[in-house]
Amino acid sequence: MRKNLIEIVLRVNDLDGCRIFYRELMQFGDPVLDSGFIASFKISETTLLTLEKTDAPFLEHSASATSWRFGVPDINALRERMYFAGYELKEDPSGDFWRGTDPEGNVFWVREEKTELPE
């Protein structure tokens, strides 16, 4: 049976800067599709994060109604990488997620993945 594919598309002005951010800081690895106008990262078996270059000067990412959530194996390692690169993760009042932004202000929420113990 074929799994459904989910694709998150972020429109960005600086494709190169955002590509480096997601490849290096988020450690999503090399894009599975990479060109001068698009970069797609496979972030899970069923999910792609696609960066689409745009020259639209009116994008206001930090006030966007859209954000996305994902998990990482080690939240403290991510926080450290981001801190040394000049970015900050802010803890959500619930304590479940951390709020961050990419170089263009696109909002994301991240938490440490919980591993289930075998029964």
VENGI-V393188 format. One record per residue. RES is the residue in three letters. D_FIRST is the distance of its C-alpha to the first C-alpha in Angstrom with 1 decimal. Layout:
# VENGI-V393188
RES/D_FIRST ; RES/D_FIRST
This chain:
# VENGI-V393188
MET/0.0 ; ARG/3.8 ; LYS/6.5 ; ASN/9.5 ; LEU/12.5 ; ILE/15.9 ; GLU/19.0 ; ILE/22.4 ; VAL/25.2 ; LEU/28.7 ; ARG/31.6 ; VAL/34.2 ; ASN/37.6 ; ASP/37.7 ; LEU/34.5 ; ASP/36.0 ; GLY/37.2 ; CYS/33.9 ; ARG/32.0 ; ILE/34.3 ; PHE/34.0 ; TYR/30.2 ; ARG/30.1 ; GLU/33.2 ; LEU/33.8 ; MET/30.3 ; GLN/29.3 ; PHE/26.0 ; GLY/26.8 ; ASP/27.2 ; PRO/25.4 ; VAL/22.5 ; LEU/24.2 ; ASP/27.9 ; SER/30.7 ; GLY/33.9 ; PHE/32.2 ; ILE/28.8 ; ALA/27.3 ; SER/23.7 ; PHE/22.9 ; LYS/19.5 ; ILE/20.4 ; SER/17.2 ; GLU/13.7 ; THR/12.9 ; THR/16.5 ; LEU/19.0 ; LEU/22.7 ; THR/24.4 ; LEU/28.2 ; GLU/29.7 ; LYS/33.3 ; THR/35.6 ; ASP/39.4 ; ALA/39.6 ; PRO/42.5 ; PHE/41.9 ; LEU/38.7 ; GLU/39.5 ; HIS/36.7 ; SER/38.3 ; ALA/38.9 ; SER/35.5 ; ALA/33.8 ; THR/30.5 ; SER/29.8 ; TRP/26.7 ; ARG/26.1 ; PHE/24.6 ; GLY/25.4 ; VAL/27.2 ; PRO/28.0 ; ASP/31.8 ; ILE/33.2 ; ASN/36.8 ; ALA/36.0 ; LEU/34.5 ; ARG/37.5 ; GLU/39.8 ; ARG/38.2 ; MET/38.4 ; TYR/42.0 ; PHE/43.3 ; ALA/41.7 ; GLY/43.5 ; TYR/40.7 ; GLU/40.6 ; LEU/38.1 ; LYS/39.6 ; GLU/38.6 ; ASP/37.4 ; PRO/39.9 ; SER/37.2 ; GLY/36.8 ; ASP/33.0 ; PHE/32.5 ; TRP/34.6 ; ARG/35.2 ; GLY/35.4 ; THR/35.7 ; ASP/35.0 ; PRO/37.9 ; GLU/37.8 ; GLY/37.6 ; ASN/33.9 ; VAL/33.4 ; PHE/30.7 ; TRP/30.5 ; VAL/29.7 ; ARG/29.8 ; GLU/29.5 ; GLU/26.2 ; LYS/26.8 ; THR/25.6 ; GLU/25.0 ; LEU/27.3 ; PRO/26.1 ; GLU/27.3
